Amino acid sequence: MRYYLDHAATTPMIPQVLEAYTAALAGVGNPSSIHSHGQRAKQVLEESRERVAASLNCDPVEVIFTSGGTEAINAALKGLWWARNTDRPRPVIAVPPGEHHATTDTVEWLETHERARILDLPVDADGRIEPEGMRAALAGVGPASGPDASSSDDVALASVIWANNEVGTVQPIAELAAIARERGVPIHSDAVGAFGSVPVDFRASGLDALSVSAHKIGGPVGIGALVLGRSTTVVPLLHGGGQQRRIRSGTQDVAAAVAFAVAAELAVGGLKQHAIELAALRDRLVAGVHEIAPDAVLRGSVTDRLPGNAHFTFPGCEGDSLLFLLDMAGVSVSTGSACTAGVSELSHVLLGMGVPEREARGALRFSLGSTSTDADVDALLAALPAALTRARAAGHSDRPR
């Protein structure tokens, strides 16, 4: 028997979603074709776009379907940066440490290849972006003062994650977006880990752009969306047939859009009750871990936290060792983000929060979702004592990370 506690990496496809997906796969027709089959496909596609838009409280025309969250983030960050640098140089990208690799790697690419400059937005020990710290950074004072300080006139864009994918801290997005708007800076948010776990309302957020993905909410891998405000201009990554406001050309995946729409409606429709139940299960997991390992440190905000996230650092051992030992016991967990091509590395999220390297090496993330039950938590708590004993006996590896 295996137990899955890594929903933050990907979620099992919900049966209703799978049923809708397989039924839609039987359809034929390119939605860009003008014959009857094509127009039927287009109708199904646009109805799905409307349903996804309703779940995010945005206009259907603002939903740009992508291949997933990574593409959506790349399209937003690169597209905004290029658009903002067409009339005059605005080299600065404001971003906090500890963002998902889809954001940090994109920003680093812009830094290397487009001569962008990174302005660090300060975070506290829980990974929370403080609004006043962001205001000071964008004004070129306080934490951002010194030789790398910039005025807000030099800032091309800001990007902040809605909820941290590792430690689960939920950010004050509306406050952060309001500060960016005060400074005339377009702002994007990676909401991939937040959508389906906490309310995500594009219109109320004040954001200019938002990225989400279907496979985090019980939908299929391979489809996500960039929500782009009507008045927000980006330079497209892909060129071709001019689909989706010419922002993302290419033949659109109708069946995946149908599945995404069903998953989004289910996630939003039962969000409040699901969050209550998931948080109760998470709290039971946290209490059980602390009973087994009183010295384990729960990372991230205690109050503003994703309901299914429990992220710990365990002193005296490697998170990798714990992961493999728990896996041998039939329990699937994670040391952090699953988007680093299977390469083990120290968590840049924890390091950005000021966690010492030796403590960060003992990181382990447990994440719950729609299929999680008491049995999953029971299995983890039963397997953890022996795994922890063996991992601590092995101690820390001296290999570089």
VOMARDO-816522 format. One line per 3 residues: their letters; for each residue x, y, z of N, C-alpha, C. Coordinates in steps of 0.05 Angstrom, whole numbers, plus 5000, padded with zeros to 4 digits. Each point is the difference from the previous one (the first is absolute). Layout:
# VOMARDO-816522
A = X,Y,Z,X,Y,Z,X,Y,Z | ...
END
This chain:
# VOMARDO-816522
MRY = 5017,4976,5000,4983,5024,5000,5018,5025,5000 | 4994,5019,4982,5015,5024,4999,4982,5024,5008 | 5013,5020,5011,4986,5024,5010,5013,5025,4988
YLD = 4983,5017,4989,5010,5023,4985,4997,5026,5015 | 5022,5012,5008,5000,5026,5015,5017,5020,4985 | 4996,5002,4974,5016,5018,4983,4982,5014,4980
HAA = 4976,5009,5010,4981,5013,4982,5010,5027,4989 | 5019,5012,5014,5011,5026,4990,5015,4996,4974 | 5010,4976,4996,5015,4994,4975,4980,4995,4977
TTP = 4981,4983,5004,4978,4996,4981,4978,4985,5015 | 4975,5004,4990,4977,4987,5013,4989,4978,4983 | 4988,4979,5012,4987,4980,4984,4977,5013,4984
MIP = 4996,4990,4976,4978,5011,4984,4973,4991,5011 | 4982,5020,5004,4974,4995,5011,4983,4983,4981 | 4985,4980,5009,4985,4983,4981,4983,5015,4981
QVL = 4985,5021,5009,4983,5015,4982,5016,5014,4979 | 5024,5009,5007,5018,5013,4981,5009,4980,4979 | 5009,4976,5009,5009,4980,4981,4978,4992,4981
EAY = 4975,4997,5010,4978,4993,4983,4995,5022,4979 | 5001,5025,5008,4996,5021,4980,5023,5002,4981 | 5024,4995,5009,5024,5001,4983,4998,4979,4979
TAA = 4995,4975,5008,5000,4978,4980,4977,5003,4980 | 4977,5010,5009,4978,5005,4981,5008,5022,4980 | 5013,5021,5009,5008,5022,4982,5022,4991,4981
LAG = 5017,4981,5008,5021,4990,4982,4988,4986,4975 | 4976,4991,5002,4987,4987,4977,4991,5020,4979 | 4999,5026,5007,4992,5020,4981,5021,5005,4979
VGN = 4991,5012,4978,5018,5006,4978,4995,5028,4990 | 5021,5013,4991,4997,5027,4989,5019,5019,5013 | 5014,5016,4983,5018,5021,5009,4983,5025,5006
PSS = 5001,5011,5024,4983,5023,5006,5006,5025,4983 | 5022,4999,4984,5005,5023,4982,4988,4995,4972 | 4990,4976,4995,4988,4994,4974,4972,5012,4998
IHS = 4991,5007,4976,4975,5013,4996,4977,4981,4993 | 5006,4974,4996,4978,4981,4994,4986,4992,5025 | 4980,4984,4998,4982,4993,5022,5015,4986,5023
HGQ = 5018,4981,4993,5015,4987,5021,5017,5020,5015 | 5013,5017,4986,5017,5020,5013,4985,5019,5017 | 4976,5009,4990,4984,5019,5016,4989,4987,5025
RAK = 4994,4974,4998,4990,4985,5024,5023,4999,5020 | 5024,4994,4991,5023,4999,5018,5005,5027,5013 | 4997,5021,4984,5003,5027,5010,4980,5007,5022
QVL = 4975,4991,4995,4979,5005,5020,5006,4987,5026 | 5009,4974,4999,5007,4986,5024,5024,5013,5014 | 5019,5009,4985,5024,5013,5011,4992,5026,5014
EES = 4984,5017,4987,4993,5025,5012,4982,4997,5024 | 4983,4980,5000,4983,4995,5023,5018,4992,5024 | 5021,4984,4994,5019,4993,5021,5015,5024,5011
RER = 5008,5018,4981,5014,5025,5009,4982,5016,5018 | 4974,5002,4993,4981,5015,5017,4998,4988,5028 | 5001,4973,5002,4997,4987,5026,5025,5004,5016
VAA = 5024,4999,4988,5025,5005,5014,5000,5029,5009 | 4992,5018,4983,4999,5029,5007,4982,5005,5024 | 4977,4987,5000,4981,5004,5022,5012,4990,5026
SLN = 5016,4979,5000,5012,4989,5024,5022,5019,5011 | 5011,5017,4982,5021,5019,5008,4990,5028,5002 | 4974,5005,4995,4988,5026,4999,5015,5019,4982
CDP = 5002,4993,4975,5011,5017,4979,4983,4997,4975 | 5006,5016,4980,4986,4998,4975,5011,4977,4983 | 4984,4986,4984,5010,4978,4984,5023,5008,4982
VEV = 4999,5024,4989,5021,5009,4981,5027,5004,5015 | 4999,5001,5026,5024,5003,5016,5014,4973,5005 | 4987,4978,4994,5011,4973,5005,5015,4991,4975
IFT = 5026,4997,5002,5017,4990,4979,5009,4972,5008 | 4990,4980,4986,5008,4972,5006,5029,4996,4992 | 5015,4986,5018,5028,4994,4995,5004,4970,5005
SGG = 5025,4991,4998,5007,4972,5005,5002,4994,5029 | 4999,5020,5017,5002,4996,5029,5009,5025,5014 | 5006,4998,5026,5007,5023,5015,5027,5012,4992
TEA = 5019,4983,4993,5027,5010,4993,4998,5018,4975 | 4986,4991,4980,4997,5016,4976,4985,5026,5006 | 4979,4998,5016,4985,5024,5007,5018,5021,5014
INA = 5017,4991,5019,5018,5018,5014,5021,5012,4981 | 5011,4983,4983,5019,5010,4980,4988,5021,4982 | 4975,4994,4991,4987,5019,4982,4994,5026,5013
ALK = 4993,4999,5026,4994,5025,5015,5026,5016,5005 | 5020,4987,5010,5024,5015,5008,5016,5010,4976 | 5006,4982,4981,5014,5009,4977,4984,5020,4983
GLW = 4974,4993,4997,4983,5018,4984,4997,5027,5011 | 4996,5002,5027,4998,5026,5013,5027,5016,4998 | 5022,4985,5005,5026,5014,5000,5006,5012,4972
WAR = 4995,4984,4979,5005,5010,4973,4982,5023,4993 | 4974,4998,5007,4981,5021,4994,5008,5026,5015 | 5009,4997,5024,5006,5024,5016,5027,5013,4992
NTD = 5015,4986,4984,5026,5010,4991,5000,5009,4971 | 4977,5003,4988,4999,5008,4972,5004,5030,4996 | 4989,5017,5018,5002,5029,4996,5024,5012,5014
RPR = 5009,4988,5022,5024,5009,5014,5009,4978,5019 | 5025,5000,5009,5009,4979,5017,4987,5000,5028 | 4990,4977,5007,4990,4995,5027,5012,4973,5009
PVI = 5024,4999,5009,5015,4975,5003,4993,4984,5024 | 4985,5011,5019,4997,4987,5027,4976,4982,5001 | 5004,4977,5012,4978,4981,5006,4999,4997,5030
AVP = 4978,5007,5013,4997,4998,5029,4988,4972,5007 | 5015,4985,5015,4992,4973,5006,5012,4991,5027 | 4985,4987,5017,5012,4991,5026,5016,4974,4996
PGE = 5018,4994,5019,5013,4974,5000,4979,4978,5007 | 5005,4976,4991,4983,4978,5008,4976,4996,4982 | 5000,5013,4976,4979,4994,4981,5004,4972,4987
HHA = 4980,4991,4986,5003,4974,4986,5021,5003,4979 | 5013,4977,4993,5021,5001,4980,4990,5010,4973 | 4975,4996,4994,4990,5011,4975,5003,5030,4999
TTD = 4998,5013,5023,5004,5029,5001,5030,5007,5003 | 5014,4988,5019,5028,5008,5004,5017,4994,4976 | 4996,4977,4987,5016,4993,4977,4994,5019,4976
TVE = 4975,5008,4997,4993,5018,4979,5013,5028,5005 | 4998,5009,5025,5013,5026,5006,5030,4999,4996 | 5012,4978,5008,5029,4997,4996,5007,4999,4971
WLE = 4983,4988,4983,5005,5000,4971,4998,5029,4989 | 4981,5015,5009,4998,5028,4992,5024,5016,5009 | 5010,4993,5024,5024,5014,5010,5024,4994,4983
THE = 5003,4974,4992,5023,4992,4984,4999,5009,4971 | 4977,4996,4988,4997,5004,4971,4989,5028,4992 | 4985,5013,5018,4988,5025,4993,5009,5023,5018
RAR = 5020,4994,5017,5012,5021,5017,4979,5012,5020 | 4982,4983,5008,4981,5009,5021,5015,5002,5026 | 4990,5015,5019,5011,5002,5027,4978,4991,5020
ILD = 5008,4985,5019,4981,4989,5020,5000,5018,5025 | 4976,5007,5008,4996,5015,5024,4987,4981,5020 | 5014,4992,5021,4989,4981,5020,4979,5014,5017
LPV = 4976,4987,5001,4980,5009,5019,5003,4985,5026 | 5002,5013,5022,5007,4986,5025,4977,4982,5010 | 5008,4977,5012,4982,4982,5012,5008,4996,5029
DAD = 4980,4993,5017,5006,4995,5028,5007,4970,5004 | 5002,4992,5026,5009,4973,5006,4979,4979,4993 | 4976,5008,4994,4979,4982,4991,4997,4999,4970
GRI = 5017,5016,4986,4998,5002,4971,4979,5019,4990 | 4990,5017,5018,4979,5019,4993,5013,5026,4991 | 4989,5011,4978,5009,5025,4989,4985,5022,5015
EPE = 5016,5017,5014,4988,5022,5015,4993,5023,4982 | 4974,5009,5000,4992,5022,4982,5018,5025,5002 | 5006,5008,5025,5016,5024,5003,5029,4995,4990
GMR = 5009,4976,5002,5027,4994,4989,4999,5002,4969 | 4978,4991,4988,4998,5002,4971,4998,5030,4992 | 4984,5015,5015,4997,5028,4994,5028,5014,5001
AAL = 5015,4994,5020,5027,5013,5003,5018,4991,4978 | 4999,4974,4993,5017,4990,4978,4994,5013,4974 | 4974,5003,4993,4993,5013,4975,5006,5030,5000
AGV = 5002,5012,5023,5007,5028,5001,5030,5004,5000 | 5015,4978,5001,5029,5002,4999,5013,5008,5026 | 4986,4994,5023,5010,5006,5026,4999,4975,5017
GPA = 5008,5003,5025,4998,4978,5019,5016,4976,4991 | 4988,4976,5000,5015,4976,4994,5012,5000,4973 | 4990,5017,4981,5011,4999,4973,5019,5023,4995
SGP = 5008,5015,5021,5018,5022,4996,5028,4990,4995 | 5018,5018,4990,5027,4991,4994,5005,5002,4970 | 5022,4988,4991,5008,5002,4972,4980,4988,4980
DAS = 4984,4981,5009,4981,4987,4982,4972,5011,5002 | 4997,5022,5016,4973,5011,5003,4990,5012,4974 | 4974,4999,4996,4988,5012,4976,4974,5014,5008
SSD = 4993,5020,4984,4974,5012,5004,4979,4984,4986 | 4975,5004,5007,4979,4984,4988,4997,5006,4970 | 5011,5022,4990,4999,5005,4972,5017,4981,4984
DVA = 5019,4987,5014,5017,4981,4986,4990,4971,5002 | 4978,4996,5014,4990,4973,5004,4981,4991,4978 | 5007,4979,4986,4984,4990,4978,4975,4985,5011
LAS = 5004,4985,5021,4977,4984,5011,5008,4989,5027 | 4980,4991,5014,5003,4985,5025,4986,4974,4998 | 5011,4980,5014,4986,4973,5000,5002,4989,5028
VIW = 4978,4991,5011,4999,4988,5027,4983,4975,4999 | 5009,4980,5014,4985,4975,5000,4976,5004,5019 | 4977,4989,4993,4975,5003,5016,5003,4984,5026
ANN = 5009,4976,4998,5005,4983,5023,5025,4983,4995 | 5019,5001,5018,5025,4987,4996,4997,4970,4996 | 5012,4990,4979,4996,4972,4993,5014,4980,5019
EVG = 5019,5010,5016,5014,4983,5018,4989,5002,5029 | 5001,5024,5011,4993,5003,5028,4970,5008,5003 | 4986,5006,4979,4971,5004,5001,4991,5028,5009
TVQ = 5018,5019,5004,4992,5027,5009,4984,5014,4979 | 4976,5010,5008,4983,5015,4981,5006,5029,5002 | 5004,5013,4978,5008,5028,4999,4977,5019,5000
PIA = 5003,5025,5010,4979,5020,4999,4999,5013,4972 | 4990,4984,4981,5002,5008,4972,4987,5027,4994 | 4976,5005,5010,4986,5025,4993,5016,5024,5010
ELA = 5012,4998,5024,5017,5022,5010,5025,5004,4983 | 5012,4978,4992,5024,5002,4983,4994,5012,4973 | 4977,4991,4989,4992,5010,4973,4994,5030,5002
AIA = 4987,5009,5021,4994,5028,5004,5025,5017,5001 | 5021,4990,5013,5025,5015,5002,5013,5002,4972 | 5000,4978,4985,5011,5000,4973,4985,5021,4983
RER = 4974,5000,5002,4984,5019,4984,5006,5029,5008 | 5004,5005,5026,5008,5027,5009,5025,5010,4985 | 5017,4981,4995,5026,5007,4987,4999,4996,4969
GVP = 4977,4993,4990,4997,4996,4971,5015,4976,4989 | 5003,4980,5017,5015,4976,4993,4980,4977,4995 | 5000,4988,4977,4982,4976,4996,5010,4977,5017
IHS = 4981,4985,5010,5007,4978,5018,4986,4974,4993 | 5016,4979,5001,4991,4972,4994,5001,4984,5025 | 4983,4980,5002,5001,4981,5022,4999,4971,4989
DAV = 5018,4984,5010,4999,4971,4996,4980,4989,5020 | 4976,4993,4991,4979,4989,5017,4997,4970,4996 | 5020,4987,4988,4998,4971,4994,4994,4984,5025
GAF = 5014,5006,5022,4996,4984,5025,4977,5010,5017 | 4989,5023,4994,4978,5011,5015,4973,4993,4990 | 4997,4999,4973,4974,4996,4988,4989,4972,5008
GSV = 4976,5001,5010,4987,4975,5010,5004,4995,5029 | 5019,5015,5013,5005,4997,5029,4990,5024,5016 | 5003,5024,4988,4991,5024,5012,4985,5016,4979
PVD = 4983,5019,5007,4986,5016,4980,5019,5016,4982 | 4997,4997,4974,5017,5015,4981,4980,5015,4982 | 5000,5026,5004,4981,5018,4985,5017,5021,4985
FRA = 5002,4996,4974,5017,5018,4984,4991,5029,5001 | 4974,5004,4997,4990,5027,4999,5004,5015,5026 | 4995,4986,5022,5003,5013,5027,5030,5003,5007
SGL = 5017,4985,4989,5028,5000,5008,5015,5025,4992 | 4992,5013,4978,5014,5023,4990,5024,4993,4983 | 5004,4974,4994,5023,4991,4984,4996,5007,4971
DAL = 5023,5001,4986,5000,5003,4971,5001,4973,4986 | 5012,4981,5013,5003,4973,4988,5001,4979,5022 | 4991,4976,4993,4998,4978,5019,5004,4974,4985
SVS = 5015,4981,5013,5005,4974,4988,4988,4978,5017 | 4987,4980,4987,4989,4977,5013,5005,4975,4983 | 4995,4977,5012,5005,4975,4986,4979,4979,5008
AHK = 4991,4984,4981,4979,4981,5005,5008,4976,5018 | 5025,4991,4997,5007,4975,5014,5003,5003,5030 | 4998,5025,5010,5001,5005,5029,4972,4999,5012
IGG = 4979,4998,4984,4973,5001,5010,4984,4975,4991 | 5014,4979,4993,4986,4976,4992,4994,4998,4970 | 5014,5017,4984,4997,5000,4971,5024,4986,4988
PVG = 5002,5000,4973,5022,4986,4987,5026,5017,4999 | 5022,4986,4998,5025,5013,4995,5000,5010,4971 | 5012,5023,4995,5002,5010,4972,4983,5023,4993
IGA = 4985,5011,5019,4984,5024,4995,5000,5018,5024 | 5003,5025,4996,4998,5020,5020,4989,5025,4988 | 5002,5023,5014,4990,5024,4988,5015,5024,5011
LVL = 5004,5019,4982,5009,5027,5008,4976,5018,4999 | 4993,5011,5022,4978,5020,5001,5013,5027,4996 | 4993,5014,4979,5012,5025,4993,4979,5022,4997
GRS = 5002,5020,5016,4981,5022,5000,4996,5011,4972 | 4976,5010,4994,4994,5010,4973,5020,5022,4991 | 5007,5017,5019,5017,5023,4993,5030,4995,5004
TTV = 5007,4975,5006,5028,4993,5005,5013,4990,4974 | 5022,5012,4993,5014,4994,4975,5025,4982,5005 | 5002,4979,4985,5024,4983,5001,5009,4995,4972
VPL = 5026,4993,4997,5011,4991,4975,4998,4969,5000 | 4988,4988,4980,4996,4971,5001,5026,4984,4998 | 5000,4977,5013,5022,4980,4997,4998,4985,4974
LHG = 4975,4993,4993,4995,4983,4977,4986,5016,4978 | 5007,4996,4975,4988,5013,4978,4990,4979,4980 | 4978,5006,4987,4989,4981,4981,4973,5008,4990
GGQ = 4979,4986,5008,4973,5005,4990,4985,5024,5012 | 5012,5012,5021,4987,5023,5012,4977,4993,5019 | 4998,4975,5010,4979,4993,5018,5004,5014,5027
QRR = 4979,5002,5015,5000,5009,5028,5013,5028,5002 | 4988,5019,4987,5009,5028,5000,5028,5003,4989 | 5009,4981,4984,5027,5000,4989,5021,4996,5021
IRS = 4992,4994,5024,5018,4997,5023,5012,4972,5001 | 4984,4980,4991,5009,4972,5001,4989,4986,4976 | 5015,5002,4978,4992,4987,4975,5003,4970,5002
GTQ = 4984,4986,4983,5002,4971,4999,4972,4987,5003 | 4997,4976,4989,4975,4986,5003,4995,4993,5029 | 4976,5007,5009,4993,4997,5028,4989,4972,5006
DVA = 5006,4990,5024,4993,4973,5008,4972,5001,5012 | 4980,4993,4984,4972,5003,5009,4994,4981,5023 | 5008,4975,4998,4994,4980,5020,5012,5008,5027
AAV = 5025,5010,5000,5013,5009,5024,4986,5024,5012 | 4990,5018,4983,4986,5023,5010,4974,4992,5013 | 4986,4980,4989,4976,4989,5012,5006,4989,5028
AFA = 5021,4984,5002,5007,4988,5025,5008,5022,5021 | 5015,5020,4991,5008,5022,5017,4975,5014,5011 | 4980,5004,4983,4976,5014,5008,4985,4985,5022
VAA = 4998,4973,4996,4986,4984,5020,5015,5000,5026 | 5027,4997,4999,5016,5000,5024,4998,5027,5015 | 5000,5022,4985,4998,5027,5012,4974,5004,5014
ELA = 4978,4991,4987,4974,5003,5013,4997,4984,5025 | 5011,4976,4999,4998,4983,5024,5018,5011,5023 | 5023,5010,4993,5018,5011,5020,4988,5025,5013
VGG = 4989,5017,4985,4989,5025,5011,4973,4995,5014 | 4984,4982,4989,4973,4995,5011,5001,4989,5028 | 5019,4983,5006,5002,4988,5027,5023,5011,5016
LKQ = 5010,5023,4993,5025,5010,5012,4998,5004,5030 | 4979,5014,5009,4998,5007,5029,5000,4975,5018 | 4983,4981,4994,4998,4976,5016,5025,4983,4998
HAI = 5010,4998,4975,5024,4984,4995,5023,5011,5016 | 5003,5027,5001,5022,5013,5015,4998,4994,5030 | 4976,5001,5010,4996,4994,5029,5008,4972,5007
ELA = 4991,4981,4983,5006,4972,5005,5030,4994,4997 | 5012,5012,4979,5028,4996,4995,5017,5011,5022 | 4993,5024,5010,5016,5013,5021,4998,4984,5026
ALR = 4977,4988,5005,4998,4983,5024,5018,4975,4998 | 5000,4989,4976,5018,4976,4996,5029,5008,5001 | 5007,5023,4989,5027,5010,5002,5008,5005,5029
DRL = 4983,5013,5015,5006,5005,5028,5005,4975,5016 | 4985,4979,4993,5004,4974,5013,5028,4989,4993 | 5007,5003,4975,5027,4992,4991,5022,5015,5015
VAG = 4997,5027,5001,5020,5016,5014,5003,4992,5029 | 4977,4996,5014,5001,4992,5028,5014,4973,5003 | 4994,4982,4982,5013,4974,5001,5030,5000,4995
VHE = 5008,5017,4981,5029,5003,4995,5014,5012,5025 | 4988,5020,5011,5012,5013,5024,5001,4980,5024 | 4981,4982,5002,5001,4980,5021,5023,4981,4996
IAP = 5005,4993,4975,5021,4981,4993,5027,5014,5002 | 5001,5025,4989,5026,5015,4999,4995,5028,5011 | 5002,5004,5026,4994,5026,5012,5019,5022,4989
DAV = 5024,4992,4990,5019,5020,4991,4996,5007,4970 | 4981,4987,4987,4994,5007,4972,4988,5028,4999 | 5008,5015,4980,4990,5028,4998,4981,5003,4977
LRG = 4975,5008,5005,4981,5006,4979,5007,5026,4987 | 5005,5000,4974,5008,5023,4986,4976,5013,4986 | 5002,5026,4996,4978,5015,4987,4981,5011,5021
SVT = 4981,5016,4991,4981,5013,5018,4982,4980,5013 | 4995,5004,5026,4981,4983,5015,4972,5007,4993 | 4994,5026,4995,4973,5009,4995,4993,5002,4970
DRL = 5017,5014,4985,4995,5004,4972,5014,4978,4984 | 4986,4977,4998,5014,4977,4989,4980,4983,4983 | 5010,4988,4979,4984,4982,4985,4989,4978,5018
PGN = 4974,4992,4996,4988,4981,5019,5012,4972,4999 | 5013,4993,4977,5011,4973,4998,5030,4998,5003 | 5013,5022,5009,5029,5000,5001,5011,4997,5028
AHF = 5019,4983,5003,5015,4997,5025,5029,4996,4993 | 5017,5020,5004,5028,4999,4993,5017,5002,5025 | 5017,4980,5003,5017,4998,5024,5030,4999,4993
TFP = 5016,5009,5018,5029,4993,4999,5005,4983,5025 | 5014,4978,4995,5007,4980,5021,5030,5002,5006 | 5007,5009,5024,5029,5002,5007,5014,4973,4999
GCE = 5025,5001,4992,5017,4976,5003,4998,4980,4978 | 4986,5007,4978,4998,4980,4978,4995,5015,4974 | 5002,4985,4978,4996,5010,4974,4970,4995,4992
GDS = 4988,5020,4988,4973,4996,4990,4998,4978,4979 | 5021,4998,4983,5001,4979,4980,4998,4972,5013 | 5015,4997,5022,5000,4974,5014,4972,4993,5010
LLF = 4987,5020,5012,4973,4995,5010,4981,4994,4977 | 5003,5014,4978,4982,4995,4977,5003,4971,4991 | 5024,4991,4996,5004,4973,4989,4991,4979,5020
LLD = 5005,5004,5026,4991,4981,5020,4970,4999,5002 | 4987,5023,4999,4971,5000,5000,4989,4987,4975 | 5013,5005,4977,4991,4987,4975,5002,4970,5002
MAG = 5021,4990,5012,5002,4971,5004,4978,4989,5018 | 4989,5017,5017,4978,4992,5018,4973,5005,4987 | 5000,5009,4975,4975,5003,4985,4988,5028,5001
VSV = 5015,5020,5009,4989,5027,5004,5015,5019,4982 | 4986,5013,4982,5012,5019,4981,4999,5028,5010 | 5023,5013,5004,5001,5028,5010,5021,5014,4982
STG = 5007,5024,5008,5019,5016,4983,5019,5016,5018 | 5023,5007,4989,5018,5018,5014,4995,5029,4992 | 4984,5004,4980,4994,5027,4991,4988,5000,4972
SAC = 5007,5019,4984,4988,5002,4973,5007,4975,4984 | 4981,4991,4984,5005,4977,4982,5008,5009,4972 | 5007,5025,4997,5005,5011,4973,5030,5006,4996
TAG = 5018,4984,5011,5028,5004,4996,5013,4976,4987 | 4985,4987,4982,5010,4978,4983,5012,4977,5017 | 4989,4995,5023,5009,4978,5017,5027,5005,5013
VSE = 5010,5024,4999,5026,5006,5012,4996,5009,5029 | 5015,4987,5018,4998,5008,5028,5016,5025,5005 | 4988,5019,5013,5014,5026,5006,4988,5012,5026
LSH = 5016,5017,5012,4990,5014,5023,4977,5018,4992 | 4980,5003,5017,4977,5016,4994,5007,5030,4999 | 4998,5012,4977,5004,5029,4998,4979,5015,5015
VLL = 4977,4988,5004,4978,5012,5015,5009,5003,5029 | 5010,4979,5013,5009,5001,5027,5023,5019,5004 | 5019,4998,4981,5023,5018,5002,4992,5029,4998
GMG = 4980,5006,4982,4990,5027,4998,4986,5010,5025 | 4990,4981,5016,4987,5007,5025,5020,5003,5023 | 5025,4995,4994,5021,5003,5020,5005,4975,5016
VPE = 4990,4977,4991,5006,4974,5014,5028,4992,4994 | 5016,4994,5020,5028,4991,4996,5001,4975,4982 | 5021,4997,4985,5003,4978,4981,4997,4973,5013
REA = 5013,4997,5023,4999,4974,5014,4971,4992,5007 | 4985,5020,5009,4972,4994,5007,4983,4995,4975 | 5006,5015,4979,4985,4997,4975,5003,4973,4987
RGA = 5023,4986,5007,5004,4974,4988,4981,4979,5011 | 4987,5006,5023,4981,4980,5012,4971,5006,4992 | 4996,5013,4977,4973,5008,4992,4984,4976,4989
LRF = 4974,5000,5007,4981,4981,4989,4972,5013,4999 | 4987,4996,4977,4974,5012,4996,4979,4978,4998 | 4979,5003,5016,4976,4982,4998,4978,5017,4989
SLG = 4987,4992,4978,4979,5016,4989,4975,4982,4994 | 4977,5009,5009,4976,4985,4998,4982,5012,4979 | 4981,4984,4991,4982,5009,4979,4973,4986,5001
STS = 4985,5001,4977,4972,4991,5000,4997,4971,5007 | 5020,4983,4995,4997,4971,5006,5012,4993,5027 | 5011,5019,5015,5013,4994,5025,4980,4992,5022
TDA = 5008,4981,5016,4983,4990,5022,5016,4996,5025 | 4987,4993,5022,5013,4994,5025,5020,4977,4996 | 4994,4982,4982,5018,4977,4996,5027,5009,4989
DVD = 5001,5021,4984,5025,5011,4990,5017,5011,5023 | 4987,5015,5018,5014,5011,5023,5009,4978,5018 | 4983,4981,5005,5007,4977,5017,5025,4986,4990
ALL = 5000,4995,4974,5023,4986,4987,5026,5015,5004 | 4998,5027,4996,5024,5016,5004,5010,4999,5028 | 4982,5004,5019,5008,5001,5028,5010,4973,5010
AAL = 4990,4979,4988,5010,4973,5007,5028,4995,4989 | 5006,5011,4977,5025,4995,4987,5022,5019,5009 | 4992,5024,5009,5020,5021,5006,5020,4993,5022
PAA = 4992,4988,5023,5020,4996,5021,5024,4984,4991 | 4995,4977,4987,5022,4983,4991,5017,5015,4978 | 4986,5013,4982,5014,5015,4979,5018,5021,5012
LTR = 4989,5014,5020,5015,5022,5012,5025,4989,5016 | 4996,4978,5013,5022,4988,5015,5023,4992,4981 | 4993,4987,4978,5020,4991,4980,5013,5024,4987
ARA = 4984,5020,4993,5011,5024,4986,5019,5015,5019 | 4993,5002,5025,5018,5014,5019,5025,4984,5006 | 4998,4974,4999,5024,4983,5003,5019,5004,4978
AGH = 4989,5004,4976,5017,5005,4976,5012,5028,5001 | 4986,5019,5013,5010,5027,5004,5000,5016,4974 | 5015,5022,4999,5002,5017,4977,5021,4990,4980
SDR = 4993,5002,4975,5019,4994,4980,5019,5023,4996 | 5025,4994,4993,5020,5022,4996,5001,5007,4970 | 4984,4987,4983,5002,5007,4972,4988,5028,4995
PR = 5011,5014,4981,4990,5027,4994,4973,4999,4988 | 4984,5021,5005,4973,5001,4989,4999,5023,4980
END
